[in-house]
Amino acid sequence: MAFYKDMELICRNCGEKFIFTAGEQEFYADKGFLHEPTRCPRCRSRREAGDSRAPRPPDGRPDRRDEQR
């Protein structure tokens, strides 16, 4: 975990800042994930639970990548 540092990111759903910790970065790298998270933990858990009350992105438009294909 020597070269990972906590990073401040902005949630694409609610626009709030959240910390992507060094430990989380190491976990992502170990799993082979190529991108950092785009949602804060709260919005991520709401999305995974199928909660339609999850906040919209700051521009008010629905996130098109969340739609069923």
N, CA, C, O and CB atoms as a CASP TS submission, in Angstrom:
PFRMAT TS
TARGET T0000
AUTHOR 0000-0000-0000
METHOD Language model
MODEL 1
PARENT N/A
ATOM      1  N   MET     1       0.834  -1.195   0.000  1.00  0.00           N
ATOM      2  CA  MET     1       0.000   0.000   0.000  1.00  0.00           C
ATOM      3  C   MET     1       0.875   1.254   0.000  1.00  0.00           C
ATOM      4  O   MET     1       0.389   2.345   0.299  1.00  0.00           O
ATOM      5  CB  MET     1      -0.947   0.001   1.218  1.00  0.00           C
ATOM      6  N   ALA     2       2.126   1.114  -0.324  1.00  0.00           N
ATOM      7  CA  ALA     2       3.083   2.200  -0.219  1.00  0.00           C
ATOM      8  C   ALA     2       2.800   3.355  -1.181  1.00  0.00           C
ATOM      9  O   ALA     2       3.022   4.509  -0.816  1.00  0.00           O
ATOM     10  CB  ALA     2       4.459   1.674  -0.462  1.00  0.00           C
ATOM     11  N   PHE     3       2.328   3.089  -2.370  1.00  0.00           N
ATOM     12  CA  PHE     3       2.162   4.178  -3.322  1.00  0.00           C
ATOM     13  C   PHE     3       0.717   4.634  -3.471  1.00  0.00           C
ATOM     14  O   PHE     3       0.430   5.457  -4.340  1.00  0.00           O
ATOM     15  CB  PHE     3       2.692   3.764  -4.654  1.00  0.00           C
ATOM     16  N   TYR     4      -0.186   4.134  -2.668  1.00  0.00           N
ATOM     17  CA  TYR     4      -1.574   4.593  -2.696  1.00  0.00           C
ATOM     18  C   TYR     4      -1.754   5.690  -1.658  1.00  0.00           C
ATOM     19  O   TYR     4      -1.220   5.608  -0.552  1.00  0.00           O
ATOM     20  CB  TYR     4      -2.561   3.418  -2.432  1.00  0.00           C
ATOM     21  N   LYS     5      -2.512   6.717  -2.027  1.00  0.00           N
ATOM     22  CA  LYS     5      -2.820   7.816  -1.108  1.00  0.00           C
ATOM     23  C   LYS     5      -4.311   8.096  -1.183  1.00  0.00           C
ATOM     24  O   LYS     5      -4.921   7.966  -2.245  1.00  0.00           O
ATOM     25  CB  LYS     5      -1.990   9.101  -1.451  1.00  0.00           C
ATOM     26  N   ASP     6      -4.895   8.478  -0.061  1.00  0.00           N
ATOM     27  CA  ASP     6      -6.311   8.833  -0.053  1.00  0.00           C
ATOM     28  C   ASP     6      -6.572   9.919  -1.096  1.00  0.00           C
ATOM     29  O   ASP     6      -5.797  10.864  -1.241  1.00  0.00           O
ATOM     30  CB  ASP     6      -6.753   9.310   1.358  1.00  0.00           C
ATOM     31  N   MET     7      -7.677   9.759  -1.814  1.00  0.00           N
ATOM     32  CA  MET     7      -8.049  10.717  -2.860  1.00  0.00           C
ATOM     33  C   MET     7      -9.459  11.244  -2.579  1.00  0.00           C
ATOM     34  O   MET     7     -10.337  10.486  -2.167  1.00  0.00           O
ATOM     35  CB  MET     7      -7.975  10.055  -4.280  1.00  0.00           C
ATOM     36  N   GLU     8      -9.667  12.512  -2.797  1.00  0.00           N
ATOM     37  CA  GLU     8     -10.997  13.088  -2.662  1.00  0.00           C
ATOM     38  C   GLU     8     -11.667  13.072  -4.037  1.00  0.00           C
ATOM     39  O   GLU     8     -11.144  13.637  -4.997  1.00  0.00           O
ATOM     40  CB  GLU     8     -10.930  14.541  -2.079  1.00  0.00           C
ATOM     41  N   LEU     9     -12.830  12.418  -4.122  1.00  0.00           N
ATOM     42  CA  LEU     9     -13.573  12.322  -5.369  1.00  0.00           C
ATOM     43  C   LEU     9     -14.942  12.965  -5.186  1.00  0.00           C
ATOM     44  O   LEU     9     -15.369  13.229  -4.062  1.00  0.00           O
ATOM     45  CB  LEU     9     -13.712  10.846  -5.822  1.00  0.00           C
ATOM     46  N   ILE    10     -15.621  13.213  -6.291  1.00  0.00           N
ATOM     47  CA  ILE    10     -16.966  13.787  -6.248  1.00  0.00           C
ATOM     48  C   ILE    10     -17.939  12.777  -6.833  1.00  0.00           C
ATOM     49  O   ILE    10     -17.731  12.254  -7.928  1.00  0.00           O
ATOM     50  CB  ILE    10     -17.033  15.140  -7.024  1.00  0.00           C
ATOM     51  N   CYS    11     -19.003  12.512  -6.089  1.00  0.00           N
ATOM     52  CA  CYS    11     -20.024  11.554  -6.510  1.00  0.00           C
ATOM     53  C   CYS    11     -20.774  12.082  -7.726  1.00  0.00           C
ATOM     54  O   CYS    11     -21.196  13.238  -7.751  1.00  0.00           O
ATOM     55  CB  CYS    11     -21.008  11.264  -5.359  1.00  0.00           C
ATOM     56  N   ARG    12     -20.935  11.238  -8.725  1.00  0.00           N
ATOM     57  CA  ARG    12     -21.631  11.666  -9.934  1.00  0.00           C
ATOM     58  C   ARG    12     -23.140  11.726  -9.734  1.00  0.00           C
ATOM     59  O   ARG    12     -23.840  12.333 -10.544  1.00  0.00           O
ATOM     60  CB  ARG    12     -21.304  10.732 -11.082  1.00  0.00           C
ATOM     61  N   ASN    13     -23.657  11.107  -8.668  1.00  0.00           N
ATOM     62  CA  ASN    13     -25.091  11.171  -8.401  1.00  0.00           C
ATOM     63  C   ASN    13     -25.466  12.390  -7.579  1.00  0.00           C
ATOM     64  O   ASN    13     -26.275  13.213  -8.008  1.00  0.00           O
ATOM     65  CB  ASN    13     -25.543   9.919  -7.689  1.00  0.00           C
ATOM     66  N   CYS    14     -24.878  12.504  -6.397  1.00  0.00           N
ATOM     67  CA  CYS    14     -25.308  13.558  -5.477  1.00  0.00           C
ATOM     68  C   CYS    14     -24.387  14.769  -5.464  1.00  0.00           C
ATOM     69  O   CYS    14     -24.747  15.812  -4.918  1.00  0.00           O
ATOM     70  CB  CYS    14     -25.409  13.005  -4.092  1.00  0.00           C
ATOM     71  N   GLY    15     -23.203  14.646  -6.057  1.00  0.00           N
ATOM     72  CA  GLY    15     -22.271  15.768  -6.109  1.00  0.00           C
ATOM     73  C   GLY    15     -21.470  15.982  -4.836  1.00  0.00           C
ATOM     74  O   GLY    15     -20.697  16.936  -4.748  1.00  0.00           O
ATOM     75  N   GLU    16     -21.642  15.110  -3.845  1.00  0.00           N
ATOM     76  CA  GLU    16     -20.900  15.231  -2.589  1.00  0.00           C
ATOM     77  C   GLU    16     -19.479  14.693  -2.752  1.00  0.00           C
ATOM     78  O   GLU    16     -19.226  13.807  -3.568  1.00  0.00           O
ATOM     79  CB  GLU    16     -21.630  14.479  -1.454  1.00  0.00           C
ATOM     80  N   LYS    17     -18.573  15.236  -1.972  1.00  0.00           N
ATOM     81  CA  LYS    17     -17.195  14.747  -1.950  1.00  0.00           C
ATOM     82  C   LYS    17     -17.134  13.495  -1.085  1.00  0.00           C
ATOM     83  O   LYS    17     -17.851  13.381  -0.090  1.00  0.00           O
ATOM     84  CB  LYS    17     -16.214  15.839  -1.417  1.00  0.00           C
ATOM     85  N   PHE    18     -16.272  12.558  -1.471  1.00  0.00           N
ATOM     86  CA  PHE    18     -16.025  11.377  -0.660  1.00  0.00           C
ATOM     87  C   PHE    18     -14.574  10.961  -0.828  1.00  0.00           C
ATOM     88  O   PHE    18     -13.923  11.317  -1.810  1.00  0.00           O
ATOM     89  CB  PHE    18     -16.981  10.221  -1.046  1.00  0.00           C
ATOM     90  N   ILE    19     -14.078  10.206   0.137  1.00  0.00           N
ATOM     91  CA  ILE    19     -12.673   9.793   0.138  1.00  0.00           C
ATOM     92  C   ILE    19     -12.555   8.370  -0.404  1.00  0.00           C
ATOM     93  O   ILE    19     -13.220   7.450   0.072  1.00  0.00           O
ATOM     94  CB  ILE    19     -12.070   9.884   1.570  1.00  0.00           C
ATOM     95  N   PHE    20     -11.715   8.215  -1.385  1.00  0.00           N
ATOM     96  CA  PHE    20     -11.342   6.907  -1.927  1.00  0.00           C
ATOM     97  C   PHE    20     -10.023   6.576  -1.235  1.00  0.00           C
ATOM     98  O   PHE    20      -8.961   7.054  -1.633  1.00  0.00           O
ATOM     99  CB  PHE    20     -11.211   6.910  -3.543  1.00  0.00           C
ATOM    100  N   THR    21     -10.107   5.756  -0.198  1.00  0.00           N
ATOM    101  CA  THR    21      -8.943   5.525   0.663  1.00  0.00           C
ATOM    102  C   THR    21      -7.863   4.701  -0.032  1.00  0.00           C
ATOM    103  O   THR    21      -8.106   4.031  -1.036  1.00  0.00           O
ATOM    104  CB  THR    21      -9.373   4.825   1.942  1.00  0.00           C
ATOM    105  N   ALA    22      -6.683   4.776   0.530  1.00  0.00           N
ATOM    106  CA  ALA    22      -5.558   3.992   0.010  1.00  0.00           C
ATOM    107  C   ALA    22      -5.888   2.503   0.053  1.00  0.00           C
ATOM    108  O   ALA    22      -5.546   1.765  -0.872  1.00  0.00           O
ATOM    109  CB  ALA    22      -4.269   4.280   0.818  1.00  0.00           C
ATOM    110  N   GLY    23      -6.546   2.058   1.115  1.00  0.00           N
ATOM    111  CA  GLY    23      -6.931   0.652   1.226  1.00  0.00           C
ATOM    112  C   GLY    23      -7.916   0.239   0.155  1.00  0.00           C
ATOM    113  O   GLY    23      -7.815  -0.856  -0.399  1.00  0.00           O
ATOM    114  N   GLU    24      -8.876   1.114  -0.140  1.00  0.00           N
ATOM    115  CA  GLU    24      -9.844   0.825  -1.206  1.00  0.00           C
ATOM    116  C   GLU    24      -9.140   0.779  -2.564  1.00  0.00           C
ATOM    117  O   GLU    24      -9.467  -0.056  -3.407  1.00  0.00           O
ATOM    118  CB  GLU    24     -10.973   1.889  -1.223  1.00  0.00           C
ATOM    119  N   GLN    25      -8.187   1.663  -2.770  1.00  0.00           N
ATOM    120  CA  GLN    25      -7.444   1.670  -4.030  1.00  0.00           C
ATOM    121  C   GLN    25      -6.674   0.368  -4.206  1.00  0.00           C
ATOM    122  O   GLN    25      -6.624  -0.186  -5.304  1.00  0.00           O
ATOM    123  CB  GLN    25      -6.482   2.867  -4.084  1.00  0.00           C
ATOM    124  N   GLU    26      -6.084  -0.111  -3.141  1.00  0.00           N
ATOM    125  CA  GLU    26      -5.350  -1.374  -3.206  1.00  0.00           C
ATOM    126  C   GLU    26      -6.317  -2.521  -3.513  1.00  0.00           C
ATOM    127  O   GLU    26      -6.001  -3.398  -4.317  1.00  0.00           O
ATOM    128  CB  GLU    26      -4.594  -1.639  -1.875  1.00  0.00           C
ATOM    129  N   PHE    27      -7.488  -2.519  -2.878  1.00  0.00           N
ATOM    130  CA  PHE    27      -8.506  -3.537  -3.132  1.00  0.00           C
ATOM    131  C   PHE    27      -8.919  -3.505  -4.607  1.00  0.00           C
ATOM    132  O   PHE    27      -8.992  -4.551  -5.251  1.00  0.00           O
ATOM    133  CB  PHE    27      -9.739  -3.320  -2.215  1.00  0.00           C
ATOM    134  N   TYR    28      -9.188  -2.319  -5.139  1.00  0.00           N
ATOM    135  CA  TYR    28      -9.576  -2.192  -6.547  1.00  0.00           C
ATOM    136  C   TYR    28      -8.484  -2.765  -7.455  1.00  0.00           C
ATOM    137  O   TYR    28      -8.771  -3.495  -8.404  1.00  0.00           O
ATOM    138  CB  TYR    28      -9.850  -0.709  -6.904  1.00  0.00           C
ATOM    139  N   ALA    29      -7.225  -2.422  -7.149  1.00  0.00           N
ATOM    140  CA  ALA    29      -6.106  -2.913  -7.966  1.00  0.00           C
ATOM    141  C   ALA    29      -6.000  -4.434  -7.881  1.00  0.00           C
ATOM    142  O   ALA    29      -5.768  -5.093  -8.895  1.00  0.00           O
ATOM    143  CB  ALA    29      -4.779  -2.264  -7.514  1.00  0.00           C
ATOM    144  N   ASP    30      -6.166  -4.994  -6.693  1.00  0.00           N
ATOM    145  CA  ASP    30      -6.094  -6.452  -6.515  1.00  0.00           C
ATOM    146  C   ASP    30      -7.189  -7.171  -7.298  1.00  0.00           C
ATOM    147  O   ASP    30      -6.979  -8.274  -7.802  1.00  0.00           O
ATOM    148  CB  ASP    30      -6.202  -6.810  -5.030  1.00  0.00           C
ATOM    149  N   LYS    31      -8.358  -6.536  -7.396  1.00  0.00           N
ATOM    150  CA  LYS    31      -9.488  -7.131  -8.119  1.00  0.00           C
ATOM    151  C   LYS    31      -9.398  -6.892  -9.629  1.00  0.00           C
ATOM    152  O   LYS    31     -10.167  -7.468 -10.398  1.00  0.00           O
ATOM    153  CB  LYS    31     -10.804  -6.566  -7.587  1.00  0.00           C
ATOM    154  N   GLY    32      -8.463  -6.048 -10.046  1.00  0.00           N
ATOM    155  CA  GLY    32      -8.303  -5.760 -11.468  1.00  0.00           C
ATOM    156  C   GLY    32      -9.223  -4.673 -11.980  1.00  0.00           C
ATOM    157  O   GLY    32      -9.376  -4.510 -13.191  1.00  0.00           O
ATOM    158  N   PHE    33      -9.846  -3.920 -11.067  1.00  0.00           N
ATOM    159  CA  PHE    33     -10.715  -2.818 -11.494  1.00  0.00           C
ATOM    160  C   PHE    33      -9.841  -1.723 -12.084  1.00  0.00           C
ATOM    161  O   PHE    33      -8.812  -1.365 -11.512  1.00  0.00           O
ATOM    162  CB  PHE    33     -11.575  -2.267 -10.300  1.00  0.00           C
ATOM    163  N   LEU    34     -10.249  -1.196 -13.223  1.00  0.00           N
ATOM    164  CA  LEU    34      -9.433  -0.218 -13.928  1.00  0.00           C
ATOM    165  C   LEU    34      -9.785   1.223 -13.615  1.00  0.00           C
ATOM    166  O   LEU    34      -8.988   2.123 -13.879  1.00  0.00           O
ATOM    167  CB  LEU    34      -9.549  -0.437 -15.383  1.00  0.00           C
ATOM    168  N   HIS    35     -10.969   1.460 -13.053  1.00  0.00           N
ATOM    169  CA  HIS    35     -11.425   2.829 -12.815  1.00  0.00           C
ATOM    170  C   HIS    35     -11.740   3.037 -11.339  1.00  0.00           C
ATOM    171  O   HIS    35     -12.123   2.108 -10.628  1.00  0.00           O
ATOM    172  CB  HIS    35     -12.663   3.146 -13.674  1.00  0.00           C
ATOM    173  N   GLU    36     -11.571   4.259 -10.904  1.00  0.00           N
ATOM    174  CA  GLU    36     -11.936   4.590  -9.524  1.00  0.00           C
ATOM    175  C   GLU    36     -13.459   4.708  -9.429  1.00  0.00           C
ATOM    176  O   GLU    36     -14.122   4.881 -10.452  1.00  0.00           O
ATOM    177  CB  GLU    36     -11.244   5.917  -9.060  1.00  0.00           C
ATOM    178  N   PRO    37     -14.019   4.620  -8.234  1.00  0.00           N
ATOM    179  CA  PRO    37     -15.478   4.690  -8.107  1.00  0.00           C
ATOM    180  C   PRO    37     -16.001   6.062  -8.521  1.00  0.00           C
ATOM    181  O   PRO    37     -15.312   7.071  -8.370  1.00  0.00           O
ATOM    182  CB  PRO    37     -15.906   4.378  -6.666  1.00  0.00           C
ATOM    183  N   THR    38     -17.213   6.089  -9.040  1.00  0.00           N
ATOM    184  CA  THR    38     -17.818   7.350  -9.455  1.00  0.00           C
ATOM    185  C   THR    38     -18.950   7.773  -8.526  1.00  0.00           C
ATOM    186  O   THR    38     -19.444   8.896  -8.620  1.00  0.00           O
ATOM    187  CB  THR    38     -18.334   7.238 -10.875  1.00  0.00           C
ATOM    188  N   ARG    39     -19.363   6.873  -7.627  1.00  0.00           N
ATOM    189  CA  ARG    39     -20.437   7.180  -6.683  1.00  0.00           C
ATOM    190  C   ARG    39     -19.918   7.058  -5.258  1.00  0.00           C
ATOM    191  O   ARG    39     -19.054   6.228  -4.973  1.00  0.00           O
ATOM    192  CB  ARG    39     -21.651   6.243  -6.901  1.00  0.00           C
ATOM    193  N   CYS    40     -20.446   7.886  -4.366  1.00  0.00           N
ATOM    194  CA  CYS    40     -20.094   7.795  -2.951  1.00  0.00           C
ATOM    195  C   CYS    40     -20.689   6.501  -2.385  1.00  0.00           C
ATOM    196  O   CYS    40     -21.590   5.922  -2.991  1.00  0.00           O
ATOM    197  CB  CYS    40     -20.610   9.050  -2.157  1.00  0.00           C
ATOM    198  N   PRO    41     -20.197   6.047  -1.240  1.00  0.00           N
ATOM    199  CA  PRO    41     -20.716   4.796  -0.675  1.00  0.00           C
ATOM    200  C   PRO    41     -22.232   4.797  -0.478  1.00  0.00           C
ATOM    201  O   PRO    41     -22.875   3.770  -0.697  1.00  0.00           O
ATOM    202  CB  PRO    41     -20.048   4.526   0.645  1.00  0.00           C
ATOM    203  N   ARG    42     -22.816   5.926  -0.070  1.00  0.00           N
ATOM    204  CA  ARG    42     -24.263   5.985   0.139  1.00  0.00           C
ATOM    205  C   ARG    42     -25.023   5.792  -1.174  1.00  0.00           C
ATOM    206  O   ARG    42     -25.956   4.991  -1.233  1.00  0.00           O
ATOM    207  CB  ARG    42     -24.653   7.323   0.777  1.00  0.00           C
ATOM    208  N   CYS    43     -24.638   6.510  -2.215  1.00  0.00           N
ATOM    209  CA  CYS    43     -25.315   6.374  -3.510  1.00  0.00           C
ATOM    210  C   CYS    43     -25.063   5.000  -4.118  1.00  0.00           C
ATOM    211  O   CYS    43     -25.946   4.437  -4.766  1.00  0.00           O
ATOM    212  CB  CYS    43     -24.848   7.470  -4.478  1.00  0.00           C
ATOM    213  N   ARG    44     -23.867   4.459  -3.915  1.00  0.00           N
ATOM    214  CA  ARG    44     -23.544   3.135  -4.435  1.00  0.00           C
ATOM    215  C   ARG    44     -24.438   2.083  -3.789  1.00  0.00           C
ATOM    216  O   ARG    44     -24.980   1.219  -4.479  1.00  0.00           O
ATOM    217  CB  ARG    44     -22.061   2.802  -4.191  1.00  0.00           C
ATOM    218  N   SER    45     -24.593   2.152  -2.466  1.00  0.00           N
ATOM    219  CA  SER    45     -25.423   1.148  -1.787  1.00  0.00           C
ATOM    220  C   SER    45     -26.889   1.307  -2.159  1.00  0.00           C
ATOM    221  O   SER    45     -27.605   0.313  -2.283  1.00  0.00           O
ATOM    222  CB  SER    45     -25.256   1.252  -0.265  1.00  0.00           C
ATOM    223  N   ARG    46     -27.348   2.545  -2.339  1.00  0.00           N
ATOM    224  CA  ARG    46     -28.739   2.765  -2.772  1.00  0.00           C
ATOM    225  C   ARG    46     -28.958   2.213  -4.171  1.00  0.00           C
ATOM    226  O   ARG    46     -29.988   1.598  -4.445  1.00  0.00           O
ATOM    227  CB  ARG    46     -29.092   4.266  -2.736  1.00  0.00           C
ATOM    228  N   ARG    47     -28.005   2.428  -5.045  1.00  0.00           N
ATOM    229  CA  ARG    47     -28.129   1.934  -6.418  1.00  0.00           C
ATOM    230  C   ARG    47     -28.160   0.411  -6.435  1.00  0.00           C
ATOM    231  O   ARG    47     -28.974  -0.192  -7.135  1.00  0.00           O
ATOM    232  CB  ARG    47     -26.970   2.452  -7.290  1.00  0.00           C
ATOM    233  N   GLU    48     -27.271  -0.208  -5.661  1.00  0.00           N
ATOM    234  CA  GLU    48     -27.222  -1.667  -5.610  1.00  0.00           C
ATOM    235  C   GLU    48     -28.497  -2.256  -5.022  1.00  0.00           C
ATOM    236  O   GLU    48     -28.896  -3.365  -5.378  1.00  0.00           O
ATOM    237  CB  GLU    48     -26.022  -2.123  -4.798  1.00  0.00           C
ATOM    238  N   ALA    49     -29.139  -1.509  -4.114  1.00  0.00           N
ATOM    239  CA  ALA    49     -30.385  -1.971  -3.496  1.00  0.00           C
ATOM    240  C   ALA    49     -31.603  -1.672  -4.372  1.00  0.00           C
ATOM    241  O   ALA    49     -32.718  -2.083  -4.052  1.00  0.00           O
ATOM    242  CB  ALA    49     -30.562  -1.320  -2.125  1.00  0.00           C
ATOM    243  N   GLY    50     -31.386  -0.952  -5.483  1.00  0.00           N
ATOM    244  CA  GLY    50     -32.492  -0.618  -6.377  1.00  0.00           C
ATOM    245  C   GLY    50     -33.372   0.486  -5.839  1.00  0.00           C
ATOM    246  O   GLY    50     -34.548   0.568  -6.194  1.00  0.00           O
ATOM    247  N   ASP    51     -32.827   1.339  -4.988  1.00  0.00           N
ATOM    248  CA  ASP    51     -33.588   2.433  -4.389  1.00  0.00           C
ATOM    249  C   ASP    51     -33.768   3.547  -5.407  1.00  0.00           C
ATOM    250  O   ASP    51     -32.797   4.184  -5.817  1.00  0.00           O
ATOM    251  CB  ASP    51     -32.887   2.967  -3.119  1.00  0.00           C
ATOM    252  N   SER    52     -34.996   3.779  -5.809  1.00  0.00           N
ATOM    253  CA  SER    52     -35.273   4.818  -6.812  1.00  0.00           C
ATOM    254  C   SER    52     -35.197   6.213  -6.210  1.00  0.00           C
ATOM    255  O   SER    52     -35.277   7.203  -6.938  1.00  0.00           O
ATOM    256  CB  SER    52     -36.652   4.601  -7.436  1.00  0.00           C
ATOM    257  N   ARG    53     -35.042   6.309  -4.885  1.00  0.00           N
ATOM    258  CA  ARG    53     -34.942   7.620  -4.251  1.00  0.00           C
ATOM    259  C   ARG    53     -33.518   8.145  -4.254  1.00  0.00           C
ATOM    260  O   ARG    53     -33.255   9.213  -3.701  1.00  0.00           O
ATOM    261  CB  ARG    53     -35.460   7.555  -2.832  1.00  0.00           C
ATOM    262  N   ALA    54     -32.600   7.418  -4.863  1.00  0.00           N
ATOM    263  CA  ALA    54     -31.210   7.869  -4.930  1.00  0.00           C
ATOM    264  C   ALA    54     -31.171   9.218  -5.636  1.00  0.00           C
ATOM    265  O   ALA    54     -31.889   9.425  -6.615  1.00  0.00           O
ATOM    266  CB  ALA    54     -30.309   6.825  -5.669  1.00  0.00           C
ATOM    267  N   PRO    55     -30.351  10.124  -5.155  1.00  0.00           N
ATOM    268  CA  PRO    55     -30.306  11.460  -5.750  1.00  0.00           C
ATOM    269  C   PRO    55     -29.890  11.433  -7.212  1.00  0.00           C
ATOM    270  O   PRO    55     -29.140  10.559  -7.647  1.00  0.00           O
ATOM    271  CB  PRO    55     -29.358  12.339  -4.973  1.00  0.00           C
ATOM    272  N   ARG    56     -30.383  12.392  -7.950  1.00  0.00           N
ATOM    273  CA  ARG    56     -30.024  12.552  -9.360  1.00  0.00           C
ATOM    274  C   ARG    56     -28.697  13.279  -9.463  1.00  0.00           C
ATOM    275  O   ARG    56     -28.279  13.940  -8.513  1.00  0.00           O
ATOM    276  CB  ARG    56     -31.125  13.320 -10.134  1.00  0.00           C
ATOM    277  N   PRO    57     -28.030  13.168 -10.598  1.00  0.00           N
ATOM    278  CA  PRO    57     -26.810  13.954 -10.802  1.00  0.00           C
ATOM    279  C   PRO    57     -27.123  15.439 -10.676  1.00  0.00           C
ATOM    280  O   PRO    57     -28.271  15.846 -10.853  1.00  0.00           O
ATOM    281  CB  PRO    57     -26.181  13.649 -12.185  1.00  0.00           C
ATOM    282  N   PRO    58     -26.113  16.253 -10.372  1.00  0.00           N
ATOM    283  CA  PRO    58     -26.343  17.680 -10.157  1.00  0.00           C
ATOM    284  C   PRO    58     -27.056  18.384 -11.301  1.00  0.00           C
ATOM    285  O   PRO    58     -27.737  19.380 -11.058  1.00  0.00           O
ATOM    286  CB  PRO    58     -25.050  18.352  -9.916  1.00  0.00           C
ATOM    287  N   ASP    59     -26.930  17.908 -12.543  1.00  0.00           N
ATOM    288  CA  ASP    59     -27.602  18.570 -13.653  1.00  0.00           C
ATOM    289  C   ASP    59     -29.080  18.186 -13.741  1.00  0.00           C
ATOM    290  O   ASP    59     -29.815  18.726 -14.568  1.00  0.00           O
ATOM    291  CB  ASP    59     -26.901  18.231 -14.957  1.00  0.00           C
ATOM    292  N   GLY    60     -29.517  17.250 -12.886  1.00  0.00           N
ATOM    293  CA  GLY    60     -30.929  16.876 -12.825  1.00  0.00           C
ATOM    294  C   GLY    60     -31.360  15.812 -13.810  1.00  0.00           C
ATOM    295  O   GLY    60     -32.482  15.312 -13.731  1.00  0.00           O
ATOM    296  N   ARG    61     -30.491  15.461 -14.731  1.00  0.00           N
ATOM    297  CA  ARG    61     -30.854  14.449 -15.718  1.00  0.00           C
ATOM    298  C   ARG    61     -30.585  13.065 -15.170  1.00  0.00           C
ATOM    299  O   ARG    61     -29.643  12.882 -14.400  1.00  0.00           O
ATOM    300  CB  ARG    61     -30.085  14.661 -17.026  1.00  0.00           C
ATOM    301  N   PRO    62     -31.390  12.086 -15.549  1.00  0.00           N
ATOM    302  CA  PRO    62     -31.111  10.722 -15.108  1.00  0.00           C
ATOM    303  C   PRO    62     -29.815  10.217 -15.722  1.00  0.00           C
ATOM    304  O   PRO    62     -29.426  10.631 -16.814  1.00  0.00           O
ATOM    305  CB  PRO    62     -32.271   9.788 -15.474  1.00  0.00           C
ATOM    306  N   ASP    63     -29.173   9.343 -15.027  1.00  0.00           N
ATOM    307  CA  ASP    63     -27.931   8.745 -15.505  1.00  0.00           C
ATOM    308  C   ASP    63     -28.288   7.669 -16.514  1.00  0.00           C
ATOM    309  O   ASP    63     -28.836   6.634 -16.133  1.00  0.00           O
ATOM    310  CB  ASP    63     -27.083   8.158 -14.329  1.00  0.00           C
ATOM    311  N   ARG    64     -27.995   7.881 -17.782  1.00  0.00           N
ATOM    312  CA  ARG    64     -28.413   6.972 -18.855  1.00  0.00           C
ATOM    313  C   ARG    64     -27.761   5.608 -18.742  1.00  0.00           C
ATOM    314  O   ARG    64     -28.322   4.624 -19.225  1.00  0.00           O
ATOM    315  CB  ARG    64     -28.090   7.574 -20.204  1.00  0.00           C
ATOM    316  N   ARG    65     -26.584   5.517 -18.113  1.00  0.00           N
ATOM    317  CA  ARG    65     -25.915   4.221 -17.996  1.00  0.00           C
ATOM    318  C   ARG    65     -26.610   3.316 -16.985  1.00  0.00           C
ATOM    319  O   ARG    65     -26.331   2.118 -16.941  1.00  0.00           O
ATOM    320  CB  ARG    65     -24.458   4.416 -17.598  1.00  0.00           C
ATOM    321  N   ASP    66     -27.525   3.875 -16.160  1.00  0.00           N
ATOM    322  CA  ASP    66     -28.230   3.071 -15.172  1.00  0.00           C
ATOM    323  C   ASP    66     -29.444   2.362 -15.759  1.00  0.00           C
ATOM    324  O   ASP    66     -30.008   1.483 -15.107  1.00  0.00           O
ATOM    325  CB  ASP    66     -28.657   3.938 -14.017  1.00  0.00           C
ATOM    326  N   GLU    67     -29.859   2.716 -16.964  1.00  0.00           N
ATOM    327  CA  GLU    67     -31.057   2.137 -17.553  1.00  0.00           C
ATOM    328  C   GLU    67     -30.816   0.687 -17.984  1.00  0.00           C
ATOM    329  O   GLU    67     -29.701   0.306 -18.339  1.00  0.00           O
ATOM    330  CB  GLU    67     -31.515   2.975 -18.748  1.00  0.00           C
ATOM    331  N   GLN    68     -31.860  -0.092 -17.945  1.00  0.00           N
ATOM    332  CA  GLN    68     -31.776  -1.481 -18.415  1.00  0.00           C
ATOM    333  C   GLN    68     -31.613  -1.495 -19.923  1.00  0.00           C
ATOM    334  O   GLN    68     -32.177  -0.655 -20.624  1.00  0.00           O
ATOM    335  CB  GLN    68     -33.032  -2.292 -17.997  1.00  0.00           C
ATOM    336  N   ARG    69     -30.862  -2.426 -20.407  1.00  0.00           N
ATOM    337  CA  ARG    69     -30.671  -2.513 -21.863  1.00  0.00           C
ATOM    338  C   ARG    69     -31.416  -3.691 -22.408  1.00  0.00           C
ATOM    339  O   ARG    69     -31.382  -3.938 -23.613  1.00  0.00           O
ATOM    340  CB  ARG    69     -29.190  -2.619 -22.227  1.00  0.00           C
TER
END
